[in-house]
Amino acid sequence: MALSEIMRILAVAVTLAASLTSVGPLGELTDLAVRRIEVADLVAAAKFGTSQPIDDPAREQVVLDTVRTKAGQLGLDPENAARFFRAQIEANKLVQRGLYARWTEHPEEVPQHKPDLGTEVRPILDRLTTDILAELKDTEQLRRPTLKCEIHATIAERSAVVLHHLDRLHENALTEAMTEVCAK
Ligand SMILES: O=C(O)C(=O)C[C@]1(C(=O)O)C=C[C@@H](O)C=C1
């Protein structure tokens, strides 16, 4: 097979992989939870080796207040939305703690680039808040405490682990993040 042919097939494969979402009606919401978990790596990189603690209750309050306000504007139950985001925050902290432990033991794995929390990382989390709320709205009818929802959540979560090549730390964080998905 000619090299140009191989390159063409590779390009198609990469495009397909990039456009894939996790499986089922909760796939997109699950992928957004994964993105938020992956941003935890940046949060950890920003904070590690500084005096800024992993737990920042004031920032959590800001995140959750924003969630309640925007959820209300979308016609979502503000407290349910806040509960979902509390799980996202717990998942984020789980990753940060895991990476701190890893980097303390293996300092050579500490990222070279230290992003700025305020100007680089939190704006990404803020954009994800908007995207996640829109997806919570889109999946509102399905997300009830039913077996059907639990099955879709499990399918989406399992496929996300494979699709995004999550290691055990990020897989555990995703499980944490999805605890409230069917608890409408
Ligand atoms: O913004 C931070 O400092 C974070 O660590 C992120 C985050 C979050 O998930 O939104 C997680 C833990 C903190 O307590 C506050 C917020």
The ligand as an SDF file (V2000), in Angstrom:
LIG
                    3D

 16 16  0  0  0  0  0  0  0  0999 V2000
  -10.8470   26.4570   41.0320 O   0  0  0  0  0  0  0  0  0  0  0  0
  -10.1980   25.7440   41.8000 C   0  0  0  0  0  0  0  0  0  0  0  0
   -9.3590   26.2070   42.6090 O   0  0  0  0  0  0  0  0  0  0  0  0
  -10.3820   24.3010   41.8160 C   0  0  0  0  0  0  0  0  0  0  0  0
   -9.6740   23.5930   42.4980 O   0  0  0  0  0  0  0  0  0  0  0  0
  -11.5160   23.7050   41.0380 C   0  0  0  0  0  0  0  0  0  0  0  0
  -12.7070   23.3900   41.9450 C   0  0  0  0  0  0  0  0  0  0  0  0
  -13.8580   22.9730   40.9790 C   0  0  0  0  0  0  0  0  0  0  0  0
  -13.9840   21.7980   40.7040 O   0  0  0  0  0  0  0  0  0  0  0  0
  -14.5790   23.8640   40.4900 O   0  0  0  0  0  0  0  0  0  0  0  0
  -12.3430   22.2630   42.8340 C   0  0  0  0  0  0  0  0  0  0  0  0
  -11.9100   22.4580   44.1200 C   0  0  0  0  0  0  0  0  0  0  0  0
  -11.9280   23.7570   44.7880 C   0  0  0  0  0  0  0  0  0  0  0  0
  -12.3730   23.6470   46.0910 O   0  0  0  0  0  0  0  0  0  0  0  0
  -12.6750   24.7670   44.0260 C   0  0  0  0  0  0  0  0  0  0  0  0
  -13.0980   24.5690   42.7510 C   0  0  0  0  0  0  0  0  0  0  0  0
  1  2  2  0
  2  3  1  0
  2  4  1  0
  4  5  2  0
  4  6  1  0
  6  7  1  0
  7  8  1  0
  7 11  1  0
  7 16  1  0
  8  9  2  0
  8 10  1  0
 11 12  2  0
 12 13  1  0
 13 14  1  0
 13 15  1  0
 15 16  2  0
M  END
$$$$
